[in-house]
Amino acid sequence: MRTVFKLFLVLLLLFAISTPVILSQGNGTTIKSEKQIFILGKKYYLHKVKRGQTLYSLSNAYKVSIEKIISENSMLLSDGLKRGIEIKIPVVDASPTNLSKGNDTFIYHTVQIEETLYSLKNKYLVSQEDIKKHNPEIEGNNIKVGQVLKIPKVNSLSNNSQGDYYFHIVKPSETLFSLAQRYRVKIESVERLNPEIINGVLILGQTLKIPKGNYSSEETLIIDHNNTDDVKYYGNDPLYFEEAGTIPCSEFSYNSFVKFKVALMLPLFISENNLAAGTGKYYKKTEKFYEFYQGVLLAAERLKKSGVSIELYVYDTKANSGEVRTILNKSELENMDIIIGPFHSENFKLAANFAKQHRINIISPVSQTYNSLVKTNPFIFMTNPSTGTKVANMSKYIANSYDRSIIVIHNGTNAEKRTIELFKDRLVKTFASYENINEIVFKQVNYKLSGLSGVIDALSVGLDNIVLIPSTDEAFITDIVTQINYNKKRYKITVYGMKSWESFRNIQIGYLANLNCHYGTTTYVDYNNKSVKNFIYQYGKTYNTQPGLYSYLGYDVAYYFLNVMKKYGKHFQFCLPVNQTQKKDGLMYSFNFQRVSPVSGFENNWFGIVKIDKNYKLVKLK
């Protein structure tokens, strides 16, 4: 199956909600706009100014003060109100259901179009579980337009500081401006944390939640030109070739009398799938492993036609460590020339130790958690690069287009923080080779706490803003990409995201294209490629179905490694070229295996960059 973005025609912000209301005006009529937008949970009308309209007439029509209209559109109205410009006017909702009731501990919120539990969680800074706890009528995570929800609000605390916030009780003459100055935060940050504030008016005795800072940071990374990228690659190990009977790379010559013995270890659950055959479904989602197996068979068949002899041993691991131990105890395993799999980390660790003991090259087709294994086992081949390798390659690509400002937007998770620290380290080492760059500005925004105001504060006008978002949270990505997209006209923005975004169902691909979205990937299928078209034809002819991604993976892995065995023999791991620029392209994978220490195994060093173009197509750049 082909992995593609699906374009959903869903307007996330703009929508018509009511019949136009006609109000009298001195020289005619003013019609309320039908368009509304949500910005950080606040609702606005989008009004296109017509001839004869004034700030006074708009104030009367929308029941909003002139001062408020000006403050919300300060840049647009710097030269006065002009015909044709589109301004935003706050929606005044007099409904008591959106106001706090006396000394109640809740805010009563009426659900609007496109609002979700996730957006309300961010708006009111409470957990989804707390919202559901006080609203038992909510089924699952589904809320309905018009539904009134009880949102727990912050109580007055004896201690005026807790965690990331201060709690301030409003005193006479205090305003949002004076509080923002006192606590050195943005007015928008205070309003976002206290949605009960209406039209900027504070109530005497009201308890406000004040952020401890703006939750965005800026640091200068100093470039040490003596501390360059420290990754070194090692060639053949001369000690290994002292072993009796080992043929040096340059002297090996394949002939058809040599049969390569290949062990393929997959969690096929053959018995269980035989029982499930009548249902039309695979047991426990094992379809992808059968796709992998079918891809391997097509590669073996192609090589057979070129004169390569192969004995393929297929073992069903059942994703069980005990089963893997039983397989490894079989007498024929010691005589294998290569082992592909197993897929699961614990099982691969068992097989890798066996392979090292018997000097058999073993292939990991997918990411493994035991990256430390490869450091001490020269027989392991990791086809999927580690996180460090991916970050290093992304850093090198960004360095080529760097313009003095890099912004990372995150949600505060530990995984994101680890990735950011790794990225900073690799970025500094990458720029060490740029003699004219001695420092770079690196900005971080915790979107969970600062919202869009933190992002806007970090963006630079006139510069190409490189925005990295190292998250795989679909709800978070959908929200931030939508918000950034609506500010694209003012800023030059290129977003760098994650490969998993392409499978998100709710994010609009038009937004990603508009933001010049790039992401790094270890897999890429060019469906216009002649070899890919031929593979699809052969696969359909043989199996009467379309290939899945694991079909391409199985084909690429088998075809690459059987070819290098044909060229160098079973000890090919010490014959591969050391030059990093030499890579071999498959149908979906590209291979460029390197060792990072004299005794380590090999890691695939290839990491591609793709972007979404204006035609909503994925284009490979690197």
Secondary structure in CASP SS format (residue, H / E / C, confidence):
PFRMAT SS
TARGET T0000
AUTHOR 0000-0000-0000
METHOD secondary structure of the structure
MODEL  1
M C 1.00
R C 1.00
T C 1.00
V C 1.00
F C 1.00
K C 1.00
L C 1.00
F C 1.00
L C 1.00
V C 1.00
L C 1.00
L C 1.00
L C 1.00
L C 1.00
F E 1.00
A E 1.00
I C 1.00
S C 1.00
T C 1.00
P C 1.00
V C 1.00
I E 1.00
L E 1.00
S E 1.00
Q E 1.00
G C 1.00
N C 1.00
G E 1.00
T E 1.00
T E 1.00
I E 1.00
K C 1.00
S C 1.00
E C 1.00
K E 1.00
Q E 1.00
I E 1.00
F E 1.00
I E 1.00
L C 1.00
G C 1.00
K E 1.00
K E 1.00
Y E 1.00
Y E 1.00
L E 1.00
H E 1.00
K E 1.00
V C 1.00
K C 1.00
R C 1.00
G C 1.00
Q C 1.00
T C 1.00
L H 1.00
Y H 1.00
S H 1.00
L H 1.00
S H 1.00
N H 1.00
A H 1.00
Y H 1.00
K C 1.00
V C 1.00
S C 1.00
I H 1.00
E H 1.00
K H 1.00
I H 1.00
I H 1.00
S H 1.00
E H 1.00
N C 1.00
S C 1.00
M C 1.00
L C 1.00
L C 1.00
S C 1.00
D C 1.00
G C 1.00
L C 1.00
K C 1.00
R C 1.00
G C 1.00
I C 1.00
E E 1.00
I E 1.00
K E 1.00
I E 1.00
P E 1.00
V C 1.00
V C 1.00
D C 1.00
A C 1.00
S C 1.00
P H 1.00
T H 1.00
N H 1.00
L C 1.00
S E 1.00
K C 1.00
G C 1.00
N C 1.00
D C 1.00
T C 1.00
F E 1.00
I E 1.00
Y E 1.00
H E 1.00
T E 1.00
V C 1.00
Q C 1.00
I C 1.00
E C 1.00
E C 1.00
T C 1.00
L H 1.00
Y H 1.00
S H 1.00
L H 1.00
K H 1.00
N H 1.00
K H 1.00
Y H 1.00
L C 1.00
V C 1.00
S C 1.00
Q H 1.00
E H 1.00
D H 1.00
I H 1.00
K H 1.00
K H 1.00
H C 1.00
N C 1.00
P C 1.00
E C 1.00
I C 1.00
E E 1.00
G C 1.00
N C 1.00
N E 1.00
I C 1.00
K C 1.00
V C 1.00
G C 1.00
Q C 1.00
V E 1.00
L E 1.00
K E 1.00
I E 1.00
P E 1.00
K C 1.00
V C 1.00
N C 1.00
S C 1.00
L C 1.00
S C 1.00
N C 1.00
N C 1.00
S E 1.00
Q E 1.00
G C 1.00
D C 1.00
Y E 1.00
Y E 1.00
F E 1.00
H E 1.00
I E 1.00
V C 1.00
K C 1.00
P C 1.00
S C 1.00
E C 1.00
T C 1.00
L H 1.00
F H 1.00
S H 1.00
L H 1.00
A H 1.00
Q H 1.00
R H 1.00
Y H 1.00
R C 1.00
V C 1.00
K C 1.00
I H 1.00
E H 1.00
S H 1.00
V H 1.00
E H 1.00
R H 1.00
L H 1.00
N C 1.00
P C 1.00
E C 1.00
I C 1.00
I E 1.00
N C 1.00
G C 1.00
V E 1.00
L C 1.00
I C 1.00
L C 1.00
G C 1.00
Q C 1.00
T E 1.00
L E 1.00
K E 1.00
I E 1.00
P E 1.00
K C 1.00
G C 1.00
N C 1.00
Y C 1.00
S E 1.00
S E 1.00
E E 1.00
E E 1.00
T E 1.00
L E 1.00
I E 1.00
I C 1.00
D C 1.00
H C 1.00
N C 1.00
N C 1.00
T C 1.00
D C 1.00
D C 1.00
V C 1.00
K C 1.00
Y C 1.00
Y C 1.00
G C 1.00
N C 1.00
D C 1.00
P C 1.00
L C 1.00
Y H 1.00
F H 1.00
E H 1.00
E C 1.00
A C 1.00
G C 1.00
T C 1.00
I C 1.00
P C 1.00
C H 1.00
S H 1.00
E H 1.00
F C 1.00
S C 1.00
Y C 1.00
N C 1.00
S C 1.00
F C 1.00
V C 1.00
K E 1.00
F E 1.00
K E 1.00
V E 1.00
A E 1.00
L E 1.00
M E 1.00
L E 1.00
P C 1.00
L C 1.00
F C 1.00
I H 1.00
S H 1.00
E H 1.00
N H 1.00
N H 1.00
L H 1.00
A C 1.00
A H 1.00
G H 1.00
T H 1.00
G C 1.00
K C 1.00
Y C 1.00
Y H 1.00
K H 1.00
K H 1.00
T C 1.00
E H 1.00
K H 1.00
F H 1.00
Y H 1.00
E H 1.00
F H 1.00
Y H 1.00
Q H 1.00
G H 1.00
V H 1.00
L H 1.00
L H 1.00
A H 1.00
A H 1.00
E H 1.00
R H 1.00
L H 1.00
K H 1.00
K H 1.00
S C 1.00
G C 1.00
V C 1.00
S E 1.00
I E 1.00
E E 1.00
L E 1.00
Y E 1.00
V E 1.00
Y E 1.00
D E 1.00
T C 1.00
K C 1.00
A C 1.00
N C 1.00
S H 1.00
G H 1.00
E H 1.00
V H 1.00
R H 1.00
T H 1.00
I H 1.00
L H 1.00
N C 1.00
K C 1.00
S H 1.00
E H 1.00
L H 1.00
E H 1.00
N H 1.00
M C 1.00
D C 1.00
I E 1.00
I E 1.00
I E 1.00
G C 1.00
P C 1.00
F C 1.00
H C 1.00
S H 1.00
E H 1.00
N H 1.00
F H 1.00
K H 1.00
L H 1.00
A H 1.00
A H 1.00
N H 1.00
F H 1.00
A H 1.00
K H 1.00
Q H 1.00
H C 1.00
R C 1.00
I C 1.00
N E 1.00
I E 1.00
I E 1.00
S E 1.00
P C 1.00
V C 1.00
S C 1.00
Q C 1.00
T C 1.00
Y C 1.00
N H 1.00
S H 1.00
L H 1.00
V H 1.00
K H 1.00
T H 1.00
N C 1.00
P C 1.00
F C 1.00
I E 1.00
F E 1.00
M E 1.00
T C 1.00
N C 1.00
P C 1.00
S C 1.00
T H 1.00
G H 1.00
T H 1.00
K H 1.00
V H 1.00
A H 1.00
N H 1.00
M H 1.00
S H 1.00
K H 1.00
Y H 1.00
I H 1.00
A H 1.00
N C 1.00
S C 1.00
Y C 1.00
D C 1.00
R C 1.00
S C 1.00
I E 1.00
I E 1.00
V E 1.00
I E 1.00
H E 1.00
N C 1.00
G C 1.00
T C 1.00
N H 1.00
A H 1.00
E H 1.00
K H 1.00
R H 1.00
T H 1.00
I H 1.00
E H 1.00
L H 1.00
F H 1.00
K H 1.00
D H 1.00
R H 1.00
L H 1.00
V H 1.00
K H 1.00
T H 1.00
F H 1.00
A C 1.00
S C 1.00
Y C 1.00
E C 1.00
N C 1.00
I C 1.00
N C 1.00
E E 1.00
I E 1.00
V E 1.00
F E 1.00
K E 1.00
Q E 1.00
V E 1.00
N E 1.00
Y H 1.00
K H 1.00
L H 1.00
S H 1.00
G H 1.00
L H 1.00
S H 1.00
G H 1.00
V H 1.00
I H 1.00
D H 1.00
A H 1.00
L C 1.00
S C 1.00
V C 1.00
G C 1.00
L C 1.00
D E 1.00
N E 1.00
I E 1.00
V E 1.00
L E 1.00
I C 1.00
P C 1.00
S C 1.00
T C 1.00
D C 1.00
E H 1.00
A H 1.00
F H 1.00
I H 1.00
T H 1.00
D H 1.00
I H 1.00
V H 1.00
T H 1.00
Q H 1.00
I H 1.00
N H 1.00
Y C 1.00
N C 1.00
K C 1.00
K C 1.00
R C 1.00
Y C 1.00
K E 1.00
I E 1.00
T E 1.00
V E 1.00
Y E 1.00
G E 1.00
M C 1.00
K H 1.00
S H 1.00
W H 1.00
E H 1.00
S H 1.00
F C 1.00
R C 1.00
N C 1.00
I C 1.00
Q C 1.00
I H 1.00
G H 1.00
Y H 1.00
L H 1.00
A H 1.00
N H 1.00
L C 1.00
N C 1.00
C C 1.00
H E 1.00
Y E 1.00
G E 1.00
T E 1.00
T C 1.00
T C 1.00
Y C 1.00
V C 1.00
D C 1.00
Y C 1.00
N C 1.00
N C 1.00
K H 1.00
S H 1.00
V H 1.00
K H 1.00
N H 1.00
F H 1.00
I H 1.00
Y H 1.00
Q H 1.00
Y H 1.00
G H 1.00
K H 1.00
T H 1.00
Y H 1.00
N C 1.00
T C 1.00
Q C 1.00
P C 1.00
G C 1.00
L H 1.00
Y H 1.00
S H 1.00
Y H 1.00
L H 1.00
G H 1.00
Y H 1.00
D H 1.00
V H 1.00
A H 1.00
Y H 1.00
Y H 1.00
F H 1.00
L H 1.00
N H 1.00
V H 1.00
M H 1.00
K H 1.00
K H 1.00
Y H 1.00
G C 1.00
K C 1.00
H C 1.00
F H 1.00
Q H 1.00
F H 1.00
C C 1.00
L C 1.00
P C 1.00
V C 1.00
N C 1.00
Q C 1.00
T C 1.00
Q C 1.00
K C 1.00
K E 1.00
D E 1.00
G C 1.00
L C 1.00
M C 1.00
Y C 1.00
S E 1.00
F E 1.00
N C 1.00
F E 1.00
Q E 1.00
R C 1.00
V C 1.00
S C 1.00
P C 1.00
V C 1.00
S C 1.00
G C 1.00
F E 1.00
E E 1.00
N E 1.00
N C 1.00
W C 1.00
F C 1.00
G E 1.00
I E 1.00
V E 1.00
K E 1.00
I E 1.00
D C 1.00
K C 1.00
N C 1.00
Y C 1.00
K C 1.00
L E 1.00
V E 1.00
K E 1.00
L C 1.00
K C 1.00
END
